[in-house]
């Protein structure tokens, strides 16, 4: 059993129970253009979807740090573990001071030098991911990683056995991972393919955007281009699932005539908001799934429905 080794904003581990309702019963190739933590891929792998070697997986992301980290974990596993063990020792001794030293004096200068990704860089990314605020990956306009330290009493930093298990999965010949934008894999998707898209979410407000996973971010125009690529893939026969926020722009994109003509329907799912500096503002929130897969009704955990109802009752009524 293999689980993701990275925390990732918008990662889908909490939604797997609901998303499984839309997994197609049969497919030949799995395509994930925004792989992130790979929660859906690893969930499929745990289910035995790739056990016979006949199905392939094509994992893509536009974040060079993320893809570089995956490649180093796959190809130079023991070196990554050794470097991460040293970082864990430093964190146990110096805590937050060690975090900022690694972030500002080692990680950012090394990655901005734009050389090949190394085991040390991969280890630093994992370390910052495990000890930074909510596992957030965020870049400023200069392309510098600027996530503050998180407040964890005893974070698990180096999980060597999980890293070895992930590496074994990524080394399988039917699994390919590469850096790139969503256009190429979606343009190649057609009959027999299962495509899961988990892009940076459209913001619900001007202050709620967390799309700076690359220096360019992910704009409203990018959301529209993604919608067109998804519609084209669906028309070619691909089974497509898209996750996004319950923002008006997303409802318009995937509930319009063109999307319906491609067989896409929109369904709500309940998620738990985890990225907010104020703990009281974290909690259940509605997200959207757009898909052309017809499946059983998605199961929303009862505790989340109750929490969502309570949240709605606490919100002030409009004047």
Helices and strands as residue ranges (DSSP letters): G 13-15, H 16-19, G 20-22, E 29-32, H 39-46, E 56-61, H 64-75, H 77-94, H 96-101, I 102-107, H 108-112, H 119-131, G 133-135, H 160-170, E 175-179, H 182-188, E 193-198, H 220-235, E 239-245, H 248-255, H 257-261, E 265-273, G 279-281, E 283-291, H 302-314
